Structure formats: structure tokens, C-alpha cells
């Protein structure tokens, strides 16, 4: 089975934009107001404003050996995370199932390798990718992107000596993450993780 290129939504912010970190509303229980599900733009706005909260970013404990993370209150019931990346660390190839999402680098620089192709959701273990599906982005502090369902990517901190910190948000909260290995044009499904594996 081959997978060909397709369009991929991107949102970027050229620098830090002042704003405050959204806080959950306390004591608000209006039965008459239905809250709409957050869009990719809403999630990107949240990660942008959260990344501008220098006190929050500075509060994340950093480990020289492995990634660290803190769960945040995302907008509209979304799942959100503040993540610290030691030099030379990365996620490996993965997707986010039916969730849309956004992430933004709050400090340092991250590299995102992604596939501009829609993968089948089920029924495969190995795919051969066609030419032209690879995308690469360098996301410096204040830069990020939003993405749609089934977005396949890996995120890396390639710095030899500097941590990076980023903010991520997903809606609906991640039902699963599929993890892949890649050798040239061959992508293999290796593992499916459920929320209990990372929470």
C-alpha cells in the first residue's frame, strides 16, 4: 500500500505574543450555555497565550536525562501539556488518532518532521510512503502549528546543549496514540498506547 501527499494545515506565530494563561472558570454552572468544542485555532490560541506565561514556563522542572511534563487545564475540555525537552530527545513517529491539536515552542527550538499524507486508520502494519510526503519545520521560541486528525509526526530537540519547552493541546482528549518506526520510505505500526499508558 502506498500513501501519497495531501494538504496539511499549519498555523505559525512569528514571536511571543503577550497574554495570560487561561484559567478554568470556578463556580460557573450555567445549564443554558452550551460550550462549543475547541477548534484548531482555539487550541493554537491557548498554546500561544500559555507559552507567553513566563512564570509558568520557568516553573517546569527540567531533567537532563528525559522529558518532563505537567498536565494543564486546556480550553473546552481539551487535554493540554507543558513539556520539557532535554538536548537530543524526541518523541519518535506517532499520531493522535481522531484528535486535532496544536503545539508551540515556549523556549529553545524544536524540529518537527511530519507526513503530508492521510494514513489509513486501521487494517495495516506496514506502508510504503511515496515521494513528496515529508515535511520539516524548525519551530523557534514563539513559533508553533496546529494540525488535524491523524497527523503523523515526530518532534525533536536537536540542540546539543539547550533544553526546549513547549505547550501542547488536543481535542478531544487523546483516545490513543499510534507509534511508528520508519526506515526510508517504509512506515511500520509498532504500538498503540491508551490514556492509561501516559497519565
N, C-alpha and C positions, 0 to 999 in steps of 0.2 A: 504494500500500500504506500503511495506517495502522498505527500502533503505539499500544496503549493501556496505561494504568498497570498495574503489578504491584507486589507486595511487594518490599521491599529490606532486607536485614539491616544493622543498624547496631550498633556497639559504641562506647561513649564512656567516657572516663576523665575525671573532673572535675578532676584535678590530677596533678602528677607523683607517681609512686609510687616510693619508694626501691627500688633493686635494682641488680644488677650486670649489665653487658653479657655475654651468653652468649659463651663462647669455645669454639672447636672442641676436641673431645677429641683429645689426642695419643696416638698409640701404642695406641689401642683398636681391637682387631680380633677381636671375638667373632663367630664364624660362627653361633653358636646364637641370637643375639639379633637378631631382625628389627626394624627401626625402622619404625614406622608413619608414613605421610605426615602432615605437619603440617596441622592444621585451621585454619580462620579464627581460632578462639580462640587456638591456639598462636602463629600469626603476630602476632596483636594483642598477646599477652603479650610476645613478643620485641620488637616495636617500642616497647612501653611501657617495658620494662626498659632497652633500648638508649638511648632518649631521656633516661632518668634518669642516664646516664653523662655527667656534666658535662665531664669531661676529654676524652672522645671528641667531644662536640658542639663544644667550643671548639677542637678541632684541625682542623676542616674549614676549608680556605682559602675565603674569600669573595671573589667578583669583583663589582665594582659594575655590570658590564655584562650578564653572563649567568649562568645557573645553573651551579653546580659540583656534583660528586658524587664519592663514594667507594664502591666496592663493599665490602660486609660479608659475613661468613660467617653466613648465615641458618640456622635450625634445620632439621634433617632434609633437607638438600639444597635448601632454598629459595633463591631469589635475593633479595638484600637490598641496599638502597642508603641512604646518608646523602646528603641533597640540600640545597644552599643556594640560596635564592631571593632575588635582589636585588629591591628595590622595583619594583612594576609588571610583574613577569614571571609567566608562566603556561605551562601545558602545551598548551593547545588541547584540543578534544574528542578522546577516544580511548577504546579499551577494552583489555583484557588477555587476549583470546581465552579459552582454557579454564582459565586460572589463577585461583585465589582469592587474595585479598590482604588487606593491612591497611596503614594508614599512620597516623602520629601526628605532630603538631607538637611539636617539641622546644623551639623558641623562636620568638617572634614570633606571627603569626596568619596562617592560610591560609583561603581560602574554597574550598569545593567545590560546584560545580554538577553535578548528576547527573540521570540519567533513570531514573525508577522504571518501567521497561519493559524487556521482554526483546526484543532485536532479533534478526531472522533472522541466522544465522551466515554464510550465503552467498547468492549469486544476486541481489544488489540493488546499486544505485548511489545511489538516491535514495529517501528515506522521508518521508512526511508524518506528523509526530507529532500525537497528539490532545491535547486539553486535559487538564491534571492530571498530566502525566508529569514535570514539572520539580520538582526538589528543590534546596534551598540549605542549606548548613551553614557556619557560621563555627567554625573549629577553632583555639582559642587554645592556648597552650603547655600541654602535658599532655593535650590532647584529640585524639581520632582516631576511626577507624572501621575496621571490617572489611567486606569485600564478597565477593560470589560471582562465579561465572564470567560473562563477557561484560558486566561492569559498565561502563557508559559514563559518563564524567565529564570534567570539566576542573578543574584545581587552579590557584589564583591567589594571588599575594601582592599585595593591593591597597594595601598601605601606601605612602605617598608617600616615606617616608624610612627605613624599617627593613627589614633582612634578616629572613627567616624560615628556619628549618632544620627539616627533617622526616626521619623514618625510614620506609622502605617495605620490605615483604617480600611475595613472591609464590611460590606453589607450584601446579603445577610451575613451574620457571624459565620465564620468558616465551617461548613459542614464536613469538609475533608480537604486534605492536601495530597495530590498525587506527586510522588517523587520519581525522577527520571535519571537515567545515566545517558551519556552521549559519547559516541565515538564517531568522529567525522559527521557523515550525514545520517547515521543510524541513531535513533532515539528509542530507548527501552524503558518501559514502565517497570520500576523496581519495587515500589511500595506505596500503599495507600494509608495515610495517617488520619485518625479521627480526633476530634477535640480533646478527648481524654489523654491523648498522647503528648499534648503540648501545654495543657492548662494546669 
